[in-house]
């Protein structure tokens, strides 16, 4: 059985600012997070998608009571990501495996989040099961100016009459506390059928992701870009290392490059989901060069982490220590089969 080594960040803090003792400077700090919500479906049948299992009469007996319990669990987790440092929930949260806008509205009406005044950016994707990605944002911090869903075109055996329908990649651009930032939310194709046989699909997803970022860089080489999501690949996989060319060190980065703070965690044995006694780190947040500089006169990357509080772990049995998923032959009372990930962005406070 695997032992999960917790990843901890120790900071001096005072709510939304913290103090570097060695420099005596104060900083604004905000959390940006990503969370795979593990099949957050409502309990009503959508005749267009394959959601029959997640209905009261379906295989999972997905009732209103179970749905509401699942919502409460997801809201609790989201409200606590990064809060031990910032004193509040994340300013921005990318999510995946949500059925529609309704589940997001219901999620944000849960007690831990209802007073946070979050906005939603969501598009229905062509995924056959009806699961989408979306962005939640705290309106007092982030103001979207543009958003677009990019379809990922995949075909069985390269036959364009046999399209494989999967999730879009969501680009949201806007003003983050007065600074322009671009965020891409991803949920790349799964490893169904095996990692090797499905690898080409994720390589194509990475190519689309790179295309989106290259378009942003062509307009502004200094663009602040965050691409996040469940990539169904690890930080060392070809999709991330060879297509995105994400680096594991933030020092000496050239213009228009990418830094992946999750790679060092993965190499140290950390993960966000486990399978057959091995940890994977599919949930990643990757940043463009401009966000990695150590000039904090504007928002820059400070730290990254995996939110793996003990209550999110399976408490007993064969899978003790694994993410405490919400459904295994019935509702478990758990959360998700993935741990959330997060980063802190900081900016030096100006003195009045």
C-alpha positions as CSV (number, residue, x, y, z in Angstrom):
1,X,0.0,0.0,0.0
2,X,1.3,3.4,-0.9
3,X,2.0,6.0,1.6
4,X,1.1,9.5,0.5
5,X,3.6,12.1,1.5
6,X,1.8,15.4,2.2
7,X,3.0,18.5,0.4
8,X,3.0,21.4,2.7
9,X,3.6,25.1,2.3
10,X,4.6,27.2,5.3
11,X,4.0,30.9,5.0
12,X,3.7,33.8,7.4
13,X,0.2,35.1,6.7
14,X,-2.4,37.6,7.5
15,X,-5.6,36.9,5.5
16,X,-5.0,38.1,2.0
17,X,-1.5,39.4,2.6
18,X,1.6,37.9,3.9
19,X,5.0,39.1,5.1
20,X,8.4,38.0,3.9
21,X,10.3,38.4,7.2
22,X,13.6,38.8,5.4
23,X,12.4,41.7,3.3
24,X,9.6,43.1,5.4
25,X,7.4,43.6,2.3
26,X,3.7,42.9,2.2
27,X,2.1,41.0,-0.6
28,X,-1.4,40.4,-2.0
29,X,-2.0,36.6,-2.4
30,X,-4.6,34.8,-4.4
31,X,-5.2,31.1,-5.0
32,X,-5.9,29.6,-8.4
33,X,-7.1,26.0,-8.4
34,X,-8.3,23.1,-10.5
35,X,-10.5,20.2,-9.3
36,X,-11.9,17.2,-11.2
37,X,-15.4,16.9,-9.5
38,X,-15.8,13.2,-10.5
39,X,-19.0,13.0,-12.4
40,X,-21.0,15.9,-10.9
41,X,-24.3,15.1,-12.6
42,X,-27.8,16.2,-11.7
43,X,-30.4,13.5,-11.2
44,X,-32.6,14.2,-14.3
45,X,-32.3,12.4,-17.6
46,X,-30.9,14.4,-20.5
47,X,-32.2,12.8,-23.7
48,X,-29.3,14.1,-25.7
49,X,-26.4,12.5,-23.7
50,X,-25.6,9.2,-22.1
51,X,-26.4,10.1,-18.5
52,X,-29.0,7.4,-17.9
53,X,-26.9,5.8,-15.1
54,X,-27.0,9.1,-13.1
55,X,-30.8,9.1,-12.6
56,X,-33.0,7.7,-9.8
57,X,-34.0,4.8,-12.1
58,X,-30.5,4.3,-13.5
59,X,-27.8,1.8,-12.5
60,X,-26.3,4.3,-10.0
61,X,-29.7,5.1,-8.4
62,X,-28.6,8.8,-8.4
63,X,-31.3,10.5,-6.4
64,X,-31.8,14.1,-5.4
65,X,-30.6,13.2,-1.9
66,X,-27.3,11.8,-3.2
67,X,-26.9,14.7,-5.6
68,X,-27.3,17.2,-2.8
69,X,-24.8,15.3,-0.6
70,X,-22.3,15.3,-3.5
71,X,-22.8,19.1,-4.0
72,X,-22.2,19.8,-0.3
73,X,-19.0,17.8,-0.4
74,X,-17.6,19.5,-3.4
75,X,-18.5,22.9,-2.0
76,X,-16.7,22.1,1.2
77,X,-13.5,21.2,-0.6
78,X,-13.5,24.2,-2.9
79,X,-14.1,26.6,-0.1
80,X,-11.0,25.3,1.7
81,X,-8.4,25.2,-1.1
82,X,-5.6,27.6,-0.1
83,X,-7.7,29.1,2.7
84,X,-5.1,28.2,5.4
85,X,-2.9,30.8,3.7
86,X,-5.3,33.3,2.1
87,X,-8.1,33.1,4.6
88,X,-10.6,32.6,1.8
89,X,-11.6,30.3,-1.1
90,X,-9.8,30.4,-4.5
91,X,-10.1,33.5,-6.7
92,X,-10.4,31.2,-9.7
93,X,-11.2,27.5,-9.9
94,X,-11.2,25.4,-13.1
95,X,-13.4,22.3,-12.9
96,X,-14.0,19.2,-15.0
97,X,-16.5,16.4,-15.1
98,X,-19.6,18.6,-14.6
99,X,-22.7,17.8,-16.5
100,X,-24.1,21.3,-17.2
101,X,-24.5,24.8,-16.0
102,X,-27.2,23.8,-13.6
103,X,-24.9,21.7,-11.4
104,X,-22.5,24.7,-11.2
105,X,-25.3,27.0,-10.1
106,X,-26.4,24.5,-7.5
107,X,-22.8,24.1,-6.4
108,X,-22.3,27.8,-5.9
109,X,-25.6,28.0,-3.9
110,X,-24.1,25.6,-1.2
111,X,-23.5,27.2,2.2
112,X,-19.7,27.4,2.0
113,X,-19.8,29.2,-1.3
114,X,-23.1,31.1,-1.5
115,X,-21.7,34.3,-0.2
116,X,-18.5,34.3,-2.3
117,X,-20.2,35.9,-5.3
118,X,-18.7,33.5,-7.9
119,X,-19.3,33.9,-11.6
120,X,-19.4,31.0,-14.2
121,X,-17.9,30.5,-17.6
122,X,-19.3,27.4,-19.2
123,X,-20.0,26.0,-22.7
124,X,-21.8,22.7,-23.5
125,X,-19.2,20.4,-25.1
126,X,-19.9,17.6,-27.6
127,X,-18.7,14.9,-25.1
128,X,-20.9,11.8,-25.5
129,X,-21.5,11.5,-21.7
130,X,-22.2,15.2,-21.5
131,X,-19.4,16.2,-19.2
132,X,-17.8,19.6,-19.6
133,X,-15.1,21.8,-18.2
134,X,-15.8,25.3,-16.7
135,X,-14.3,28.2,-14.9
136,X,-15.6,29.6,-11.6
137,X,-14.3,33.1,-10.6
138,X,-14.7,35.5,-7.7
139,X,-16.2,38.6,-9.3
140,X,-14.4,41.0,-7.1
141,X,-11.0,39.7,-8.3
142,X,-11.5,38.6,-11.9
143,X,-13.5,40.1,-14.7
144,X,-13.7,38.0,-17.9
145,X,-13.4,39.9,-21.1
146,X,-13.4,37.0,-23.7
147,X,-14.2,33.3,-23.6
148,X,-14.1,30.6,-26.2
149,X,-14.5,26.8,-26.4
150,X,-12.1,25.1,-28.7
151,X,-13.3,21.7,-30.0
152,X,-10.8,18.8,-30.1
153,X,-11.4,16.9,-33.3
154,X,-10.5,13.2,-33.0
155,X,-11.3,10.4,-35.4
156,X,-11.3,6.6,-35.1
157,X,-8.6,5.2,-37.4
158,X,-8.3,8.7,-38.9
159,X,-11.6,8.1,-40.7
160,X,-13.3,11.5,-40.6
161,X,-16.7,9.9,-40.8
162,X,-16.0,8.3,-37.3
163,X,-15.6,11.3,-35.0
164,X,-14.7,10.7,-31.3
165,X,-16.6,13.3,-29.3
166,X,-14.7,14.6,-26.3
167,X,-14.4,17.7,-24.1
168,X,-13.6,21.2,-25.4
169,X,-10.7,23.3,-24.2
170,X,-12.0,26.4,-22.6
171,X,-10.1,29.7,-22.9
172,X,-11.1,32.6,-20.7
173,X,-9.3,35.9,-20.9
174,X,-9.8,38.8,-18.5
175,X,-8.6,41.2,-15.8
176,X,-7.2,39.6,-12.7
177,X,-7.1,42.4,-10.1
178,X,-6.4,44.8,-12.9
179,X,-3.9,42.7,-14.8
180,X,-4.6,40.8,-18.1
181,X,-4.5,37.0,-17.7
182,X,-5.5,34.0,-19.9
183,X,-6.7,30.7,-18.4
184,X,-7.2,27.5,-20.3
185,X,-9.2,24.7,-18.7
186,X,-8.6,21.2,-20.0
187,X,-9.9,17.6,-19.6
188,X,-7.9,15.6,-22.1
189,X,-8.9,12.2,-23.4
190,X,-8.8,9.3,-20.9
191,X,-6.5,6.3,-20.9
192,X,-9.4,4.0,-21.7
193,X,-8.0,1.0,-23.6
194,X,-4.6,1.5,-22.2
195,X,-2.0,4.4,-22.0
196,X,-0.2,3.4,-25.2
197,X,-3.3,2.9,-27.4
198,X,-4.9,6.1,-26.2
199,X,-1.7,8.2,-26.3
200,X,-2.3,9.7,-29.7
201,X,-5.5,11.4,-28.5
202,X,-3.7,13.2,-25.7
203,X,-0.9,14.2,-28.1
204,X,-3.6,15.8,-30.3
205,X,-5.1,17.5,-27.2
206,X,-1.7,18.9,-26.3
207,X,-1.2,20.2,-29.9
208,X,-4.6,22.0,-29.6
209,X,-3.5,23.5,-26.3
210,X,-0.2,24.6,-27.7
211,X,-2.0,26.2,-30.7
212,X,-4.2,28.2,-28.4
213,X,-1.2,29.4,-26.4
214,X,0.8,30.2,-29.6
215,X,-2.1,32.4,-30.8
216,X,-2.0,34.3,-27.5
217,X,1.8,34.7,-27.7
218,X,1.5,35.9,-31.3
219,X,-0.5,38.9,-30.0
220,X,1.7,39.4,-26.9
221,X,4.9,37.5,-26.3
222,X,4.7,38.5,-22.6
223,X,1.2,37.1,-22.1
224,X,0.4,35.7,-18.7
225,X,-1.1,32.3,-19.5
226,X,-2.2,29.5,-17.1
227,X,-3.2,26.2,-18.6
228,X,-4.7,23.8,-16.1
229,X,-6.7,20.6,-16.0
230,X,-6.9,16.9,-15.8
231,X,-4.5,16.0,-18.6
232,X,-4.8,12.2,-18.1
233,X,-1.0,12.3,-18.5
234,X,1.8,12.9,-16.0
235,X,4.2,15.9,-16.1
236,X,6.8,13.7,-17.7
237,X,4.5,12.3,-20.4
238,X,5.2,13.1,-24.1
239,X,2.2,15.3,-24.4
240,X,3.5,17.7,-21.7
241,X,7.3,17.4,-22.2
242,X,7.5,17.1,-26.0
243,X,4.4,18.9,-27.3
244,X,4.0,21.7,-24.6
245,X,7.7,21.5,-23.8
246,X,7.0,22.4,-20.2
247,X,10.1,22.9,-18.1
248,X,10.6,21.8,-14.5
249,X,12.7,24.8,-13.5
250,X,11.6,28.4,-13.6
251,X,15.1,29.8,-13.7
252,X,16.5,31.2,-17.0
253,X,13.3,30.6,-19.0
254,X,13.1,32.2,-22.4
255,X,10.2,34.2,-23.7
256,X,7.1,32.2,-24.6
257,X,8.0,29.1,-22.7
258,X,6.1,27.1,-20.1
259,X,6.9,26.1,-16.5
260,X,5.3,23.1,-14.8
261,X,5.7,23.2,-11.0
262,X,3.9,19.8,-10.8
263,X,6.9,17.9,-12.3
264,X,9.1,18.2,-9.2
265,X,6.2,16.9,-7.1
266,X,5.6,14.0,-9.3
267,X,9.3,13.0,-9.3
268,X,9.1,13.1,-5.5
269,X,6.4,10.5,-5.5
270,X,3.3,12.8,-5.1
271,X,0.1,12.4,-7.0
272,X,-3.5,13.4,-7.4
273,X,-4.9,10.0,-8.1
274,X,-3.8,6.4,-7.7
275,X,-4.2,3.3,-9.7
276,X,-2.8,-0.2,-9.1
277,X,-0.5,0.9,-6.3
278,X,1.0,3.7,-8.3
279,X,0.4,7.5,-8.1
280,X,-0.3,9.6,-11.1
281,X,-0.3,13.4,-11.2
282,X,-2.8,14.0,-14.0
283,X,-4.1,17.3,-12.5
284,X,-1.7,20.1,-13.4
285,X,-1.3,23.8,-13.5
286,X,1.3,25.1,-16.0
287,X,2.4,28.7,-16.4
288,X,3.9,30.9,-19.1
289,X,7.3,32.6,-18.7
290,X,5.9,36.0,-17.6
291,X,4.2,34.5,-14.5
292,X,7.4,32.8,-13.4
293,X,9.6,35.9,-12.9
294,X,10.5,36.9,-9.4
295,X,9.7,40.6,-9.9
296,X,6.5,40.9,-7.8
297,X,5.6,44.3,-8.9
298,X,2.8,42.5,-10.7
299,X,1.2,39.1,-10.1
300,X,3.7,36.2,-10.3
301,X,3.8,32.5,-9.3
302,X,4.9,31.8,-5.7
303,X,4.0,28.2,-4.8
304,X,2.1,25.2,-6.0
305,X,0.5,22.4,-4.0
306,X,-1.8,19.4,-3.9
307,X,-4.8,19.8,-1.7
308,X,-4.8,16.4,0.0
309,X,-6.3,16.9,3.5
310,X,-6.9,13.7,5.4
311,X,-10.7,13.8,5.0
312,X,-10.1,13.6,1.2
313,X,-8.4,10.2,1.7
314,X,-10.1,6.8,1.7
315,X,-10.1,6.1,5.5
316,X,-9.7,2.3,5.5
317,X,-9.5,-0.9,3.4
318,X,-7.5,-1.9,0.3
319,X,-7.4,1.7,-1.0
320,X,-6.6,3.5,2.3
321,X,-4.8,6.7,1.5
322,X,-6.2,7.0,-2.0
323,X,-8.5,9.8,-2.9
324,X,-11.9,9.1,-1.3
325,X,-14.1,8.9,-4.3
326,X,-17.8,9.6,-4.2
327,X,-19.1,6.6,-5.9
328,X,-18.1,2.9,-5.8
329,X,-21.0,0.5,-6.3
330,X,-23.1,3.2,-4.7
331,X,-22.6,6.6,-3.0
332,X,-19.8,6.4,-0.5
333,X,-20.1,9.8,1.1
334,X,-16.8,10.6,-0.4
335,X,-15.5,13.4,-2.6
336,X,-13.6,12.7,-5.8
337,X,-11.2,10.2,-7.3
338,X,-8.8,13.2,-7.8
339,X,-7.2,15.6,-5.3
340,X,-7.4,19.2,-6.3
341,X,-4.3,21.2,-7.2
342,X,-3.5,24.9,-6.7
343,X,-1.0,27.7,-7.1
344,X,-0.6,31.0,-5.3
345,X,-0.1,34.2,-7.2
346,X,1.4,37.1,-5.3
347,X,2.0,40.8,-5.9
348,X,3.8,43.3,-3.8
349,X,1.5,45.8,-2.1
350,X,2.0,49.4,-2.9
351,X,2.4,51.7,0.1
352,X,0.0,54.6,0.4
